[in-house]
Amino acid sequence: MRASEASLHHADQSAEPAEATSALQMITEEETDWIERSLTGNSAAFASLVKRYQQEVAAQMWRFSRDRNIHEELVQDVFVEVYRSLGSFRFESPLLHWMRKIAVRVGYRYWKAKDRKKEKVSLSQITYDSTEATSDQPKSAEEAGNLLHAMLEQLPPRDRMILTLIYWEEHTVEEAAEVTGWSQSLVKVQAFRARKKLKLLLQEQGTT
């Protein structure tokens, strides 16, 4: 179903739940037009979509890697998958929300691939790149973010994912479940186990 047809289909459902109607209202006519033209192969329309959301996606992927080259590749991978998946967008949530779910999947795949290569490093070996910090960001906050990223990097991908979503990006259990595709019970159990692992790691590193 094309984007315009999907919009009309939803608009015609008078008995549709209020939540779905509200979600539709968060998708602008401009975004709908971009999606529709992108699905016909219009590269300029998709470029407009990328330009609109590139900053938000880049900020999210900074959670997954602070290596500038890898970070750039991850952002590109997200938009490649967004392009390939546009036909499955159902207009049931804001476009950015849908894109963030794709970004999580891309980042998680990267973590799992890196974990399989066993590219583990100790905290003392990590060189931080602070060039991405904004000029008005306190150095202490930047260092804290780098330390947190380094500590999480020592954990398995599933633990790292759930701690990032709940404690760094401040998602609720329900939101984390939606993003990961896990049940809420699994999210709670995974978060509990991940906290214990992180606490043990902090104790081993002598970090408070």
C-alpha positions in Angstrom: 0.0 0.0 0.0 1.4 3.4 -1.0 1.9 6.1 1.6 -1.0 8.3 0.4 -3.3 5.2 0.2 -2.3 4.2 3.7 -3.1 7.7 5.0 -6.6 7.7 3.3 -7.2 4.2 4.6 -6.5 5.3 8.2 -8.5 8.5 7.8 -11.6 6.5 6.7 -11.7 4.4 9.8 -14.2 6.3 11.9 -14.2 3.7 14.6 -10.4 3.8 14.9 -8.9 4.2 18.5 -8.1 7.7 19.5 -4.4 6.8 20.0 -4.0 5.8 16.4 -5.7 9.1 15.2 -3.4 11.0 17.5 -0.3 9.2 16.1 -1.4 10.1 12.5 -1.7 13.8 13.5 2.0 13.7 14.4 3.0 12.8 10.8 3.1 15.9 8.8 1.9 16.2 5.2 5.4 17.1 4.2 6.7 13.8 5.7 3.9 11.9 4.0 4.9 13.5 0.7 8.6 12.6 1.2 7.7 9.0 2.0 5.4 8.6 -1.0 8.0 10.1 -3.4 10.8 8.1 -1.9 8.9 4.9 -2.5 8.8 5.8 -6.2 12.6 6.2 -6.2 12.8 10.0 -5.8 16.2 10.4 -4.2 15.7 14.1 -3.5 12.7 13.4 -1.4 14.6 10.9 0.6 17.5 13.3 1.0 15.0 15.8 2.5 13.9 13.1 5.0 17.5 12.4 5.9 18.3 16.1 6.4 15.3 16.5 8.7 16.3 13.7 11.0 20.1 13.2 10.6 21.0 15.1 13.8 18.6 13.1 16.0 19.8 9.8 14.5 23.5 10.8 14.8 23.0 11.7 18.5 21.3 8.3 19.1 24.1 6.4 17.4 26.7 8.2 19.5 25.5 5.8 22.2 26.7 2.8 20.2 30.2 4.0 19.2 32.4 7.0 20.0 34.8 6.2 17.2 34.0 8.9 14.6 34.5 6.7 11.6 32.3 3.8 13.0 29.7 6.3 14.2 29.4 7.8 10.7 29.0 4.3 9.2 26.3 3.4 11.8 24.3 6.6 10.9 24.6 5.7 7.2 23.5 2.1 7.9 20.4 3.4 9.8 19.3 5.5 6.8 20.0 2.7 4.4 17.7 0.5 6.4 15.1 3.2 6.8 15.0 3.5 3.0 14.7 -0.2 2.5 11.9 -0.4 5.1 9.8 2.7 4.1 7.3 0.4 2.5 6.5 -1.2 5.8 5.9 2.1 7.6 2.3 1.9 8.8 1.6 5.5 9.9 0.8 4.3 13.4 3.5 6.2 15.2 5.6 9.4 14.6 8.2 8.8 11.9 11.1 9.6 14.1 9.9 7.1 16.7 9.8 4.4 14.0 13.3 5.4 12.8 14.7 5.2 16.4 13.6 1.6 16.5 15.5 0.9 13.4 18.5 2.7 14.9 18.4 0.5 17.9 18.5 -2.7 15.8 21.4 -1.3 13.7 23.4 -0.4 16.9 22.6 -3.8 18.5 23.8 -5.7 15.5 27.0 -3.7 15.6 27.5 -4.5 19.3 26.9 -8.2 18.7 29.3 -8.3 15.7 32.0 -6.6 17.7 31.4 -8.9 20.7 31.9 -12.0 18.4 35.2 -10.6 17.4 36.1 -10.4 21.1 37.5 -6.9 20.8 37.6 -6.3 24.5 39.8 -3.6 25.9 40.5 -2.4 29.5 39.5 1.0 30.6 43.1 2.0 30.9 43.6 1.3 27.2 40.7 3.4 26.0 41.5 6.8 24.3 38.5 9.0 24.4 37.5 11.3 21.5 35.9 14.4 22.9 35.6 16.3 19.6 31.8 15.5 19.5 31.1 17.4 22.7 29.4 20.7 22.3 31.2 23.8 23.4 28.8 24.5 26.2 29.0 21.0 27.7 31.0 20.8 30.9 34.1 18.8 30.7 33.1 16.7 33.7 29.8 15.8 32.0 31.7 14.8 28.9 34.2 12.7 30.9 31.3 11.0 32.8 29.6 10.1 29.5 32.8 8.7 28.2 33.4 6.6 31.3 29.8 5.3 31.2 30.2 4.3 27.6 33.5 2.6 28.4 32.0 0.7 31.3 29.0 -0.4 29.3 31.3 -1.6 26.5 32.6 -4.3 28.9 29.2 -5.9 29.2 27.5 -8.4 26.8 25.3 -6.7 24.1 22.0 -7.6 25.7 23.0 -6.1 29.0 24.5 -3.0 27.4 21.3 -2.5 25.3 18.9 -2.6 28.2 21.0 -0.4 30.4 21.4 2.2 27.6 17.7 2.3 26.9 16.5 2.5 30.5 19.2 4.4 32.3 20.9 6.4 29.7 18.1 7.2 27.3 15.5 7.0 30.1 12.9 4.8 28.4 10.2 3.2 30.4 10.0 -0.6 30.7 7.1 -0.5 28.2 9.0 1.7 25.8 12.2 -0.5 26.0 10.0 -3.6 25.3 8.6 -2.0 22.2 11.9 -0.9 20.9 13.7 -4.3 21.5 10.7 -6.5 20.7 11.2 -8.2 24.1 8.4 -8.8 26.6 8.2 -6.4 29.6 9.0 -9.2 31.9 12.1 -10.0 30.0 13.1 -6.3 30.0 12.8 -6.2 33.8 14.8 -9.4 34.3 17.5 -8.3 31.8 17.8 -4.9 33.5 18.1 -6.5 37.0 20.8 -8.9 35.8 22.6 -6.2 33.9 22.7 -3.9 36.9 24.3 -6.6 39.0 26.9 -7.2 36.3 27.7 -3.5 36.1 27.9 -3.1 39.8 30.4 -6.0 40.0 32.4 -4.5 37.1 32.6 -1.2 38.9 33.8 -2.9 42.1 36.5 -4.8 40.1 37.7 -1.5 38.5 37.6 0.3 41.8 35.2 2.9 40.3 32.5 4.6 42.4 
